[in-house]
Amino acid sequence: MFGINIYKNISNLKSNTLALVISVCLTCFSSSLSANIQVFDFDDDDLAKRFSHLTSILRCPKCQNQNLTGSNSTLSLDLKQIVYEKLKAGESDQQILSFMKQRYGDFILFDPEFSRDNALLWGGPLIFFSLILFLFMFWYKNNRIGTRASEDVRDLINTRETKND
């Protein structure tokens, strides 16, 4: 009887330890799952629309192909705060975009403006496609099956005519 109680106590101890480990793990890992949500208060609907527009055309430098609106990285949160503060200070959209371009380069914009620095980026696909088209036309002209067959037939006819003569 004494031995049976020891086994019950050990099994209770194991289940209590397991419950403690599970609750500690859930507590530790649940804090990393909490979202960091910023709320920006605007006095004017126009400022809110401008903020929404600016954060949608600015790219998050850390994320891959995401705008500031869709990104929750700490860098994008900081950039949203900068845009918010500049809008509240009365700066125009162009001034804010110029500041961002000066600080992060043309990469910050989803639709960068055409300039001498990025001309190859804009014209590269057209040059590449034209080169491929030219090479295909050159290859097609020199490797047409019908042309080779007619040349072979002409050679065969010429050899027969020379043998008959």
C-alpha positions in Angstrom: 0.0 0.0 0.0 2.8 2.4 0.8 4.5 1.5 -2.6 1.3 2.3 -4.5 1.1 5.8 -3.1 4.7 6.5 -4.1 3.9 5.7 -7.7 0.8 7.9 -7.6 2.9 10.8 -6.2 5.5 10.3 -8.9 2.9 10.4 -11.6 1.3 13.5 -10.1 4.7 15.1 -9.9 5.4 14.3 -13.6 2.0 15.7 -14.7 2.5 18.9 -12.6 6.1 19.3 -14.0 4.8 18.9 -17.6 2.0 21.4 -17.0 4.6 23.9 -15.6 6.9 23.5 -18.5 4.0 23.9 -21.0 2.8 27.1 -19.3 6.3 28.6 -19.1 6.8 27.9 -22.9 3.4 29.4 -23.8 4.1 32.5 -21.7 7.6 33.0 -23.3 6.6 32.4 -26.9 3.2 34.2 -26.8 5.0 37.5 -26.0 6.8 37.3 -29.3 3.6 36.8 -31.2 2.0 40.1 -30.1 1.7 42.6 -32.9 3.1 46.1 -32.7 0.4 48.3 -34.0 0.8 52.0 -34.5 -2.1 54.4 -34.4 -1.7 57.7 -36.1 -4.2 60.4 -35.2 -4.9 63.1 -37.8 -6.9 66.3 -37.3 -7.8 66.4 -41.0 -9.0 63.7 -43.4 -6.7 65.1 -46.1 -3.7 64.5 -44.0 -4.8 60.9 -43.4 -5.3 60.3 -47.1 -1.8 61.8 -47.9 -0.3 59.6 -45.2 -2.0 56.5 -46.7 -0.8 57.5 -50.2 2.8 58.2 -49.1 3.1 55.0 -47.2 1.7 53.0 -50.1 4.3 54.4 -52.6 7.3 54.1 -50.3 9.0 50.7 -50.2 10.3 49.2 -47.0 14.1 49.0 -47.3 14.2 45.9 -45.1 11.3 43.8 -46.6 11.2 42.3 -50.0 8.8 44.1 -52.3 6.5 45.5 -49.6 5.4 49.0 -49.1 5.4 50.7 -45.7 1.7 50.1 -45.3 2.0 46.4 -45.5 5.2 46.0 -43.5 5.5 45.6 -39.8 9.3 45.7 -39.5 10.8 48.1 -37.0 12.4 50.1 -39.9 9.1 50.5 -41.6 7.5 51.6 -38.3 10.2 54.2 -37.9 9.7 55.4 -41.5 5.9 55.7 -40.9 6.6 57.8 -37.8 8.9 60.1 -39.9 6.2 60.5 -42.6 3.6 61.2 -39.9 5.8 63.8 -38.2 6.7 65.5 -41.5 3.0 65.7 -42.5 2.2 67.2 -39.1 5.0 69.7 -39.5 3.3 70.9 -42.8 5.8 69.5 -45.3 4.5 68.7 -48.8 4.4 65.3 -50.4 7.3 66.2 -52.7 9.4 67.4 -49.8 8.8 64.2 -47.9 9.6 62.1 -51.0 12.8 64.1 -51.6 13.9 63.5 -48.0 13.3 59.8 -48.3 15.1 59.6 -51.7 18.0 61.6 -50.3 18.3 59.3 -47.3 17.6 55.9 -48.9 18.1 56.4 -52.6 15.7 55.6 -55.5 15.1 52.1 -54.0 12.7 53.6 -51.5 10.2 54.4 -54.3 8.1 51.6 -55.8 8.0 53.5 -59.1 11.4 55.3 -59.4 11.7 58.3 -61.8 13.6 57.9 -65.0 17.1 59.4 -64.7 20.6 58.9 -66.1 21.5 56.7 -63.1 18.8 54.2 -63.7 18.5 54.4 -67.5 20.0 50.9 -68.0 17.4 49.6 -65.5 14.5 51.0 -67.6 16.1 50.3 -71.1 17.8 47.0 -70.3 14.8 44.8 -70.9 14.1 46.5 -74.3 17.8 46.1 -75.3 17.8 42.5 -74.2 14.6 41.7 -76.1 15.9 43.4 -79.2 19.1 41.5 -79.1 17.4 38.1 -78.7 15.0 39.0 -81.6 17.9 39.9 -83.8 19.8 36.7 -83.0 16.7 34.6 -83.6 16.1 36.3 -87.0 19.8 35.8 -87.9 19.7 32.1 -86.9 16.4 31.6 -88.7 17.6 33.2 -91.9 20.8 31.0 -92.0 19.1 27.8 -90.9 15.9 27.6 -92.8 15.1 24.0 -93.7 13.5 24.9 -97.0 16.5 26.8 -98.2 18.9 23.9 -97.5 16.6 21.4 -99.2 16.3 23.5 -102.3 20.1 24.0 -102.4 20.6 20.2 -102.1 18.1 19.6 -104.9 20.0 22.2 -107.1 23.3 20.5 -106.3 21.8 17.1 -107.2 20.4 18.4 -110.5 23.7 20.1 -111.3 25.7 16.9 -110.7 23.2 14.9 -112.8 23.5 17.4 -115.6 27.3 17.3 -115.5 27.2 13.5 -115.6 24.9 13.4 -118.5 27.0 15.7 -120.6 
